[in-house]
Amino acid sequence: MRSHRRSGGARRWSLLVAALALASSCAPRRGPSAPTPAWATRQFTFAWPFREGDGVAPRGGTTQGSPVELDLAPSAAWRRLQEPGLTAVERDRQAILAMAGTYRASFDFLEVVGFRPGFVPDRPYQSWGTEYVYVRRNEPRFVSLQHLLVMFVRTADGAMQGPFVTKHWRQDWRYEDSELLTYRGHNTWAKERLPPEEVQGAWTQAVFQVDDSPRYEAYGRWEHLGNVSTWRSSTTWRPLPRREFSVRSDYHVLIGTNQLTITPTGWVQEEENLKVVLDEDGRPLTRQPVVAQEIGLNRYERLAHFDDSAGRHYRERTEPFWQEVQAAWDEIIATRDRFTLRAAPDQGQLFTPLLEYAEKLYDGAALEPVTARTLARETVGSYLAGSRGQ
């Protein structure tokens, strides 16, 4: 059996990937022998550019992964969506479940409108990853999907290293949920309660970060038109993602919408975001609060014959520990209507003890339930403003 341990003394690779994966200098492979694309071949094509030359070259660079084969046949999950006789709720559930699988994911973001005099757009952003998405829970009114990065990386000398496995984001879906945990800016989250009639027929999507800390939550309804199934979100606030806070400090929050569409061979996430400056109280500035508008296109293309066994091994070895971490967060969310974290979890590297323990489990250490529970509660508790870790 193929070993899942990383080669060449790269024990800390998964921590590095967790911190930097979506901000790394990466470009998707175009084929088994394709050269690294130059910036000129990666231009966006929205009319004329604001700037010329390298000023509009996408951020992201030259890292290559292993060649992959796309699965071009319609998936069984997509075919189930077309079946007659499904109830509305069940068709929605099948659309959510269709997001599970193994994918080549690409991430593209582009500023398209500026709202301040002298606006100069940031460089576009492009990145990639290979992801294993599995179903954690599947219930009539609740579905939970966990994303794992399973990466093979080509080094400068042409050698292939990996697999490197890193826990990525999680998405929880609830039907007709009238209580949302919403981001309020400045590392603060608060509950928002909606009247039942407003969420009738709707599903909430709650998104969590690599350490199961909250990111954002929105509600929306699935629409099914023959071979197209789409979910459109309400407007939601969200913290700056790593692709932004690692290079930007001129705004505080993204305010925007998501649209998810299931395709025969995967799914697509479209984003439309405003980049907004907040005052000290977490409100948009009274004058010129909006810096720019960006659009994002994240594509998940199903893979054929991709070796995701390391992701399955990580899932088997670490899932009990991450359940303890999620339980610690659930307790905080259940007992507080509002809470503030002492730093952005990934920006402040608050997740390091959690990922280190998960790494040990992945490498073969036995799970010690009391140790795991204590570590989860103490680490998550230290995230809160006013905790000892501050």
N, C-alpha and C positions, 0 to 999 in steps of 0.2 A: 504494500500500500504506500502511496506517495506520502511523504512526510509533510506536515503543515508547519514545521518550524522554519523560521527565516534563516537564510544563508548569510555567511560572511560577517557574523557578529552584529547583525542589524536588529538587535533585540528591541531597540527603542523606535523602530520605524513606524509602528502603528501610532505611537504618540505623536510623532512628527506629522504623519499624514492627517491625523485628527485635527491638528492645529492649523495645517496649511493646505489641505487638499484642494479646497475650492479657490485658494488664492495663489496656487503654485503656477509655475510657468509650464503649462501643459497645452498640447494641441492634439486633437484626435487623429488617429491614424487614418489615412485615406486608402490604404491597401497594403498588402504584404511588403512591397518594395518601394512604396511611395516615399519621396524625400520629405524632410520637414518643410512645411509650407512657409514661404516667406510672407512677411506682412502684406506685401502688395497683392498676394493671392487670397487674402483673408479680409479684404475690405467689405464693409457694409455698403449697400447700394441705395440708400435713401437720398435721392436727388443729389445735389452737390454737397460736398463736405464743408463744415465750418472752417476747417483748416486744411492745409495741404501736407503731403508727405508723411513723415513719421508722426506728426501731430495727431493723426487719426488712425495710426496703427493700433490694433487691439492690444490690450494688456494680456499677458499670457505669452508663452514662448515656445520652447523647442522640445520639452520632454515628450517622449513617445512611449506608448504601451505596446503590448504584443499585438500582432495581427488578429483580427476577429472576423467571424463570419456572422452576418445578419440572418436571422430567421425570417424569410420573406413570406412564409405561409400564414394565413390568418390563424390566430391562436384559438384554442378551444374556448377560452374565456370570452373572446370577442364573439364567437359563434353563439355562445349561450345567451348573449345579449339580444340576439335576433330571434330567439325562440318565441313563438306565440303563446299566449295564455299566462304569462308572468304577471303577477300583481305589480302595481307601481312601485311599492316598497322593495319587492324582490328584484325588480329590474335595476333599481338604484343600487342595491347591494351587490349585484353581479358586476356593475360598472366599477364599483370600488374594489372588489376582489380582483378585477382584471388588471389592476396596477401591480400585482405581485408577479415576480419573475426575475430573470437575469437580463440585464440591459447594458448597452453602451449609452451613457448619458452625456449630453452636451449642454453647456450653459452659455447663453449669449445675452448680454445686456448692452443697451445703447441709449445714451441721452439724446432725446430728439427735440426737446423744446427747452429754452431758457426763459426765465421770468424776471431777471434782473438786468439792468443796463450793463453792457459790456460782457455779457455772458459768453464764456468760452467753454464748450463741452469737454468733459473728461474723456479720456480715451475709452473706446469700447472695451468690454470685458468678454473674454472667451476662455472656457475651461472644459474639462472632460473628466469622465471617470467610468469605471465598470462597476455596476451595482447589483447586488443580490437583495431583492425585496421579498420578504416573507410575511405570511399572515400569523400574527401573534394570537389574536382572538377573532372569532367569527361567530357572532350572535345575531339574532333577528334584528336588533336595533343598535348594534354596536360592532364595529370592525376596527381592528388595530393592525397597522402595517409598519414593520421595522425595516429600515434601509441599512445595508452594510456595504461599505466600499471593499471590493476585492480587486486589488491592483497588481498588475505585472508591469514592470518599468524597464525600459531599455537604457543601459548606461552609455556613457560617452564612448566606451570601447566596443560597443555593440552587444555586450552580454545582456541577458535577460535576467532580472532579479524579481523575486516574489514567490508565492503570493504574499502581499501585505494586506492585512484585514483590519479595518477600522469601523467601529460603530459610527453610523451616520445618523440622519434625522429619523424621527418617528411621526406618523400621522394617525390620529385617532378620529374615527367618524361616529357620530351619534345622531340618531333620528329624532327629530322634534325636540331637541334639547334647548330649553329656554334660559339656561345659565351659561354665559360665556366668560372665560378668563381672558381679558383684553389687556394689551400693552398700553401704558399711559405715558411713556417717555421716561428718561432718566432712570432706567433700570427698575421701573415700578410696574406692577401688574395689579389689576383690580377686577372684581366680578361685575359683570353687566347682566342684568336680568331683563328678559324680553317677555312681553305678553304672549301667551300660548298661541293666539291667532296669528302672530307675526311669523312664527316658525312652523306653522302647520304645513306638513309635506316637505319640510326642509331638513337638510343634514348639516350639522356643524363639522368642520374640519379643524381639529386642534393640532398644531405643529409643535414638536419638541426638539430640542437641540441634542447634541451627541451625548450629553450627560443627563438627558431626560428633564432638564430645566425647561420651563415654558418659553415659547417664542411668540406665537400669535394664534388667534382663533377667530373664525368667521363662519357665517352660515350662508346657505344658498340652496337652490333646488336643482336637481338633475333634470335635464331635458333630453328626451329620446326621440330622434327623428330618423326612423328606419335604421340605417347603418351608422348614425352619428349619435353619440351619447356625450353630453357636455354638462359640467357643473360650473356655475358662475357664483362667485362669492359676493358677500356684502363688502363694503369698504372697511378696511381694517388697518390698524397701526401695527408696525413691527419694528424691532430694533435693527440697527445697521448690521448687515451680514459681514462676514469676514472679508469678502471681496471689496468692501467699502471701508470699514473702520480701520483696516490696515493701511489705507492710503488717504483717507478723507477725514477731515475734522470740521468741515464747514456747515454741517447740518446734523440733526439729532434723531430723526425718525423718518421711516418710509410710510407713506399713507397711500394705499392703493387697493387693487383688486386682483384676484386670481381667476383664471379660467382653466379647467382641466378637461381634456377631450380624449376619449379612448379611441385608438386607431386599430386597424386589423392586426398590426404588428407591434403595438406598444401603447404609448400615451404621450401627450404633450401638455405642458404647463405654460400658460401665457400670463405674464404679469404686466401691469400698468401702474407705475408708482410715481408719486410726487416726493421730492426730497425737501423736507420741511425743517425749519429752525424753530426751536421751542424757547420760551422764556424759563425763568427759574421755577415757575409753578407748573410747568409741563403743558402750557398752552402755546399754540402757534403765535409767533410775534404779531403784534398789531400792524406793523408795516413790513411789507415785502418778506413774508415768512417762507415763500416757496423759492427754492433755488432752481430746480429743474424738474423735468419729467423724464422718466426713462421707461423703456419697454424691455421686457425680458422674454426669451423663448428657451424653455428647457425641454429637450426631446429625449425620450426614453425609447430606444430601439432594441427590440428583443434579439438576444443572441442565440445562435445555434452552436452546440458543441463547446461551449465555454466551460472551463474547469472552475466551478464555483464551490468545489468541495471544501476549500478552506473556510469559506463563509458559513457553510453548514456546520463545520466543526466548531467555529467560533460560537455560533448560535447554541449548539449543544452544551458547550463548556461554560458559557457565561450567562445564559438566559436566567438561571436562578438568582444570580447576583444582581442583574439589572432589574429583576422584579422587586428586590429589596430597595433599590434606589428609587424606583417608581413609587413604591409604597411610602417612602419618606417624603417625596414630593406631594403625593396624594394627601398626606396628613396635613402638610402646610397649606395646600390649596383648600382643603375642607374646613380648616379651622380659622382661616383669615379671609376677610373680604378684600383686603388690600395688603400688599407687602412689597418691600423694596430690597433688591439685592445690593450688596456692597460694591459690586463691580459687574460688568458684563461677563458671564461665566467663561466664555472662550477668550475674551480679551484679557481677563485677569488670570487665566490659567487655573481657575478654581477647580476644574475637573481632573487635574493631574492625579490625585490619589485614587479616584475611581477608575480611570483608565489604566493606571499601573496595576491595580489589583485584578482587573479583568484580563490584563496581559499575562499575569501569572497563571490564572486559571486556563487561559488559552494554551499556555506552554506546558500544562499538565499538572499544576498544583491542585490539590484537593480542596473543594469548597468547604470552609468551616462556617456553618450557619451563623453562629454567634458573632464571629469576627466580621462576616459579611454584613450582617444586620447593623452591628455597631458602627462599622466604617461608613455604611450608607447614611445612617442617621446623623452621625457627627459631621460628615463632610457636607451633606446637604444643609444641615442646620447652620454650618459656618458660612454659607452663602448669604444669609440674611444680614441686612444692615443692622449694626448694633451687636452682632455676634462677636465672640472672642477673636475670630479670624480677622476682624477689621483692623 
